């Protein structure tokens, strides 16, 4: 099992790495939110242990980004004792909230419980349509056996939609997860990139079958229209 520990305290990182490795876990560590998100995509952890007070972004932002594409269990480790903080984290998608200081045995028990509760879904499925397939593990799209070249932004949008196949993804969520919290009103960005994706993937871009717009609300990926 692989654990991603996210904390900017060097001593905590060192202690967690030693304790978890001694118990048979593979451990990745990140001192900021950007590093955590990169490692999560590269290594697909079994559990994320997340501090809230990071130097580049709030831990809650990390939760939002992760929940845009994965259901990996997230356990918040924080010195903040406010009930409001706990509720916000849990509402955003965290699985548990442990206040510092904590005992290692308690943390391990909570990790095991989070793993048991986790929905057992394939972390890197291939989403297939009649016209193309999206390989979320290999991070590529194939159309008639040939790879379709996507820009990083096009891929990020498509990945979020494909991982939420059949469900509406709001404009605000896409803008937040792809460009960040200061871009949540820039809906023109989405129109431009969705048009580019349709030109590359749809049999008839003017009448999309797979990348569906719900006017004023958001977008939906459908396998079959």
C-alpha positions in Angstrom: 0.0 0.0 0.0 1.2 3.5 -0.8 0.6 6.5 1.4 1.0 10.1 0.4 1.9 12.3 3.4 1.3 16.0 2.9 2.8 18.4 5.5 5.2 21.3 5.6 6.7 20.3 8.9 10.0 18.5 8.3 9.9 16.6 11.6 6.4 15.3 11.1 7.3 14.2 7.5 10.4 12.4 8.8 8.5 10.7 11.7 5.6 9.6 9.5 8.0 8.2 6.8 9.9 6.1 9.4 6.8 4.8 11.2 4.8 4.0 8.0 7.7 2.3 6.3 8.4 0.3 9.4 4.8 -1.1 9.0 5.2 -2.0 5.4 3.8 1.0 3.6 5.4 2.7 0.6 5.5 6.4 1.4 5.6 9.5 -0.8 5.8 13.0 0.9 5.0 16.5 -0.2 5.6 19.8 1.6 3.0 21.8 -0.4 -0.3 21.4 -2.2 1.1 21.5 -5.8 3.6 18.7 -5.0 0.8 16.7 -3.4 -1.4 16.9 -6.4 1.5 16.0 -8.8 2.5 12.9 -6.7 -1.1 11.8 -6.4 -1.5 11.7 -10.2 1.9 10.0 -10.7 1.7 7.4 -8.0 -2.0 6.9 -7.2 -1.8 6.5 -3.4 -3.9 4.1 -1.4 -4.5 6.8 1.3 -3.7 10.5 1.6 -2.7 12.0 4.9 -3.2 15.7 4.6 -2.3 18.7 6.8 -4.4 21.8 6.2 -1.8 24.6 6.7 0.3 24.3 3.6 2.5 27.1 2.2 1.0 27.4 -1.3 -2.7 26.6 -0.7 -5.1 25.5 1.9 -5.4 21.8 2.5 -9.1 22.2 1.6 -8.1 23.2 -1.9 -6.1 20.0 -2.2 -9.2 18.0 -1.2 -11.3 19.8 -3.9 -8.7 19.1 -6.6 -8.4 15.4 -5.6 -12.1 14.9 -5.5 -12.3 16.2 -9.0 -10.8 12.9 -10.3 -10.3 10.3 -7.5 -12.1 8.7 -4.5 -8.8 7.8 -2.7 -9.4 8.0 1.1 -8.2 11.3 2.5 -7.5 11.7 6.2 -6.9 15.2 7.4 -4.2 15.6 10.1 -4.5 19.0 11.7 -3.8 21.0 14.9 -7.1 22.9 14.2 -9.7 21.7 16.6 -12.7 23.8 15.3 -15.8 21.8 14.7 -16.5 24.1 11.7 -13.1 23.1 10.1 -13.9 19.5 10.5 -17.3 19.8 9.0 -16.0 21.8 6.0 -13.3 19.1 5.3 -15.8 16.3 5.6 -18.3 18.1 3.4 -15.6 18.6 0.7 -14.9 14.9 0.6 -12.4 14.0 3.3 -13.0 10.6 4.9 -11.7 11.4 8.4 -10.2 14.2 10.5 -7.6 13.5 13.1 -6.3 16.3 15.4 -2.7 16.6 16.3 -1.0 15.3 18.4 -2.2 11.8 17.7 -1.0 8.2 18.5 0.4 6.1 15.6 -1.8 3.2 16.5 -4.9 5.3 16.3 -3.9 6.7 13.0 -3.2 3.3 11.5 -6.6 2.1 12.7 -8.3 5.1 11.0 -6.3 4.4 7.8 -7.5 0.8 7.8 -11.1 1.9 8.4 -10.9 4.4 5.6 -9.6 1.8 3.2 -12.4 -0.6 4.2 -15.0 2.1 3.5 -13.5 3.2 0.2 -15.5 2.4 -2.8 -13.6 -0.3 -4.7 -13.4 1.3 -8.2 -10.8 0.8 -10.8 -8.4 3.8 -10.4 -7.4 4.0 -14.0 -10.3 2.8 -16.2 -10.6 3.0 -20.0 -13.7 4.9 -21.0 -14.9 3.7 -24.4 -17.3 5.2 -26.9 -18.1 4.1 -30.4 -15.8 6.7 -31.8 -12.8 6.9 -29.4 -11.5 5.7 -26.0 -10.0 7.6 -23.1 -7.3 5.6 -21.3 -7.1 7.4 -17.9 -4.2 5.3 -16.7 -2.0 5.9 -19.8 -3.3 9.5 -20.1 -4.1 9.2 -23.8 -7.0 9.2 -26.2 -7.2 6.7 -29.2 -9.5 7.2 -32.2 -9.6 4.4 -34.8 -6.4 3.1 -33.2 -4.5 6.3 -33.6 -3.5 8.5 -30.6 -5.2 11.9 -30.6 -2.8 14.7 -29.5 -4.4 16.8 -26.8 -2.9 19.8 -25.0 -2.4 19.5 -21.2 -5.5 21.7 -20.6 -7.6 19.7 -23.0 -6.6 16.5 -21.3 -7.4 17.8 -17.9 -10.9 18.9 -18.9 -11.5 15.5 -20.6 -10.2 13.5 -17.7 -12.5 15.2 -15.2 -15.5 14.7 -17.5 -14.6 11.0 -18.2 -14.1 10.2 -14.5 -17.6 11.6 -13.9 -19.1 9.8 -16.9 -22.9 10.4 -17.2 -22.9 13.1 -14.5 -23.1 16.8 -14.9 -19.9 18.7 -14.0 -20.6 22.3 -13.3 -18.8 25.1 -15.1 -17.5 26.5 -11.7 -16.0 23.1 -10.8 -14.2 22.7 -14.1 -12.9 26.2 -14.0 -11.8 25.8 -10.4 -10.1 22.4 -10.9 -8.4 23.2 -14.2 -7.4 26.9 -13.8 -7.8 27.6 -10.1 -10.2 29.5 -7.8 -9.6 33.0 -9.4 -11.0 31.8 -12.8 -14.5 30.6 -11.7 -16.3 33.2 -13.9 -14.2 32.7 -17.0 -16.8 30.5 -18.8 -15.4 31.6 -22.2 -12.3 29.5 -21.5 -14.5 26.4 -21.3 -16.3 27.2 -24.5 -13.0 27.5 -26.4 -11.5 24.3 -25.0 -14.7 22.3 -25.4 -14.9 23.4 -29.0 -11.4 22.2 -29.5 -12.1 18.8 -27.9 -15.2 18.3 -30.0 -13.2 19.1 -33.2 -10.7 16.4 -32.2 -13.1 13.7 -30.9 -16.7 14.1 -32.1 -17.8 12.6 -35.4 -19.9 15.7 -36.0 -18.6 18.6 -33.8 -21.7 20.7 -34.5 -23.9 18.0 -33.1 -21.9 16.5 -30.2 -22.8 13.0 -29.1 -20.3 12.6 -26.2 -19.3 16.0 -24.9 -22.7 17.5 -24.0 -23.4 21.1 -22.9 -26.1 21.8 -20.4 -26.7 25.5 -21.0 -25.8 27.7 -18.0 -24.9 24.7 -15.9 -22.0 22.7 -17.1 -20.9 19.7 -19.2 -21.4 16.0 -19.3 -19.5 13.1 -20.8 -21.8 10.4 -22.3 -20.6 7.1 -23.7 -23.7 6.8 -25.9 -25.9 9.7 -26.9 
